[in-house]
Amino acid sequence: MLSVLSSGAYYVVLRNKNGSLKGWALIGENIDYMTEKRAGFIYELYLLPEFRGAGLGKN
């Protein structure tokens, strides 16, 4: 993941009001090798098990 981060990707984190972690996404760019165009890409998407099924991804 270090090479992805060094090329401009970044983490977006989801936290509770008290600051505890709920989950995260690693977002960056990748090249579509068929069209050679840059496109947004989700490298990681994770939600801690205790927060799954709560509808956090709906909005």
Biotite code that builds the C-alpha atoms (Angstrom):
import biotite.structure as struc

atoms = struc.array([
    struc.Atom([0.000, 0.000, 0.000], chain_id="A", res_id=1, res_name="MET", atom_name="CA", element="C"),
    struc.Atom([2.940, 2.376, 0.445], chain_id="A", res_id=2, res_name="LEU", atom_name="CA", element="C"),
    struc.Atom([3.338, 2.750, -3.317], chain_id="A", res_id=3, res_name="SER", atom_name="CA", element="C"),
    struc.Atom([-0.364, 3.576, -3.658], chain_id="A", res_id=4, res_name="VAL", atom_name="CA", element="C"),
    struc.Atom([-0.147, 6.160, -0.875], chain_id="A", res_id=5, res_name="LEU", atom_name="CA", element="C"),
    struc.Atom([3.014, 7.703, -2.328], chain_id="A", res_id=6, res_name="SER", atom_name="CA", element="C"),
    struc.Atom([1.227, 8.134, -5.671], chain_id="A", res_id=7, res_name="SER", atom_name="CA", element="C"),
    struc.Atom([-1.516, 10.301, -4.137], chain_id="A", res_id=8, res_name="GLY", atom_name="CA", element="C"),
    struc.Atom([-4.058, 7.870, -2.705], chain_id="A", res_id=9, res_name="ALA", atom_name="CA", element="C"),
    struc.Atom([-5.496, 8.700, 0.703], chain_id="A", res_id=10, res_name="TYR", atom_name="CA", element="C"),
    struc.Atom([-7.576, 7.227, 3.501], chain_id="A", res_id=11, res_name="TYR", atom_name="CA", element="C"),
    struc.Atom([-11.040, 8.474, 4.434], chain_id="A", res_id=12, res_name="VAL", atom_name="CA", element="C"),
    struc.Atom([-12.076, 7.362, 7.911], chain_id="A", res_id=13, res_name="VAL", atom_name="CA", element="C"),
    struc.Atom([-15.462, 7.102, 9.609], chain_id="A", res_id=14, res_name="LEU", atom_name="CA", element="C"),
    struc.Atom([-15.543, 7.719, 13.351], chain_id="A", res_id=15, res_name="ARG", atom_name="CA", element="C"),
    struc.Atom([-18.112, 7.841, 16.145], chain_id="A", res_id=16, res_name="ASN", atom_name="CA", element="C"),
    struc.Atom([-18.831, 11.113, 17.929], chain_id="A", res_id=17, res_name="LYS", atom_name="CA", element="C"),
    struc.Atom([-16.432, 9.958, 20.656], chain_id="A", res_id=18, res_name="ASN", atom_name="CA", element="C"),
    struc.Atom([-13.653, 9.468, 18.070], chain_id="A", res_id=19, res_name="GLY", atom_name="CA", element="C"),
    struc.Atom([-13.573, 5.671, 17.936], chain_id="A", res_id=20, res_name="SER", atom_name="CA", element="C"),
    struc.Atom([-13.072, 4.131, 14.510], chain_id="A", res_id=21, res_name="LEU", atom_name="CA", element="C"),
    struc.Atom([-16.009, 2.654, 12.551], chain_id="A", res_id=22, res_name="LYS", atom_name="CA", element="C"),
    struc.Atom([-14.286, 1.999, 9.211], chain_id="A", res_id=23, res_name="GLY", atom_name="CA", element="C"),
    struc.Atom([-12.220, 3.397, 6.343], chain_id="A", res_id=24, res_name="TRP", atom_name="CA", element="C"),
    struc.Atom([-11.711, 3.577, 2.590], chain_id="A", res_id=25, res_name="ALA", atom_name="CA", element="C"),
    struc.Atom([-8.456, 3.925, 0.649], chain_id="A", res_id=26, res_name="LEU", atom_name="CA", element="C"),
    struc.Atom([-9.178, 6.026, -2.436], chain_id="A", res_id=27, res_name="ILE", atom_name="CA", element="C"),
    struc.Atom([-6.944, 6.944, -5.341], chain_id="A", res_id=28, res_name="GLY", atom_name="CA", element="C"),
    struc.Atom([-6.512, 6.859, -9.100], chain_id="A", res_id=29, res_name="GLU", atom_name="CA", element="C"),
    struc.Atom([-5.731, 4.013, -11.413], chain_id="A", res_id=30, res_name="ASN", atom_name="CA", element="C"),
    struc.Atom([-5.279, 3.754, -15.175], chain_id="A", res_id=31, res_name="ILE", atom_name="CA", element="C"),
    struc.Atom([-7.793, 1.829, -17.251], chain_id="A", res_id=32, res_name="ASP", atom_name="CA", element="C"),
    struc.Atom([-5.452, -0.176, -19.458], chain_id="A", res_id=33, res_name="TYR", atom_name="CA", element="C"),
    struc.Atom([-8.100, -0.611, -22.157], chain_id="A", res_id=34, res_name="MET", atom_name="CA", element="C"),
    struc.Atom([-8.723, 3.122, -22.654], chain_id="A", res_id=35, res_name="THR", atom_name="CA", element="C"),
    struc.Atom([-5.529, 4.466, -21.003], chain_id="A", res_id=36, res_name="GLU", atom_name="CA", element="C"),
    struc.Atom([-7.681, 6.973, -19.076], chain_id="A", res_id=37, res_name="LYS", atom_name="CA", element="C"),
    struc.Atom([-7.347, 7.760, -15.398], chain_id="A", res_id=38, res_name="ARG", atom_name="CA", element="C"),
    struc.Atom([-10.221, 6.695, -13.198], chain_id="A", res_id=39, res_name="ALA", atom_name="CA", element="C"),
    struc.Atom([-11.061, 6.880, -9.518], chain_id="A", res_id=40, res_name="GLY", atom_name="CA", element="C"),
    struc.Atom([-10.429, 3.618, -7.703], chain_id="A", res_id=41, res_name="PHE", atom_name="CA", element="C"),
    struc.Atom([-11.306, 2.219, -4.277], chain_id="A", res_id=42, res_name="ILE", atom_name="CA", element="C"),
    struc.Atom([-8.354, 0.137, -3.078], chain_id="A", res_id=43, res_name="TYR", atom_name="CA", element="C"),
    struc.Atom([-9.771, -0.733, 0.346], chain_id="A", res_id=44, res_name="GLU", atom_name="CA", element="C"),
    struc.Atom([-13.228, -0.466, 1.876], chain_id="A", res_id=45, res_name="LEU", atom_name="CA", element="C"),
    struc.Atom([-13.741, -1.734, 5.405], chain_id="A", res_id=46, res_name="TYR", atom_name="CA", element="C"),
    struc.Atom([-16.365, -1.389, 8.125], chain_id="A", res_id=47, res_name="LEU", atom_name="CA", element="C"),
    struc.Atom([-15.784, -2.912, 11.553], chain_id="A", res_id=48, res_name="LEU", atom_name="CA", element="C"),
    struc.Atom([-18.116, -5.895, 12.131], chain_id="A", res_id=49, res_name="PRO", atom_name="CA", element="C"),
    struc.Atom([-20.104, -4.256, 14.943], chain_id="A", res_id=50, res_name="GLU", atom_name="CA", element="C"),
    struc.Atom([-21.201, -1.440, 12.579], chain_id="A", res_id=51, res_name="PHE", atom_name="CA", element="C"),
    struc.Atom([-22.219, -3.591, 9.607], chain_id="A", res_id=52, res_name="ARG", atom_name="CA", element="C"),
    struc.Atom([-25.912, -3.754, 8.717], chain_id="A", res_id=53, res_name="GLY", atom_name="CA", element="C"),
    struc.Atom([-26.609, -0.314, 10.216], chain_id="A", res_id=54, res_name="ALA", atom_name="CA", element="C"),
    struc.Atom([-27.221, 1.385, 6.857], chain_id="A", res_id=55, res_name="GLY", atom_name="CA", element="C"),
    struc.Atom([-24.021, 3.467, 6.952], chain_id="A", res_id=56, res_name="LEU", atom_name="CA", element="C"),
    struc.Atom([-23.415, 2.968, 3.244], chain_id="A", res_id=57, res_name="GLY", atom_name="CA", element="C"),
    struc.Atom([-26.858, 4.077, 2.099], chain_id="A", res_id=58, res_name="LYS", atom_name="CA", element="C"),
    struc.Atom([-26.362, 7.844, 2.132], chain_id="A", res_id=59, res_name="ASN", atom_name="CA", element="C"),
])
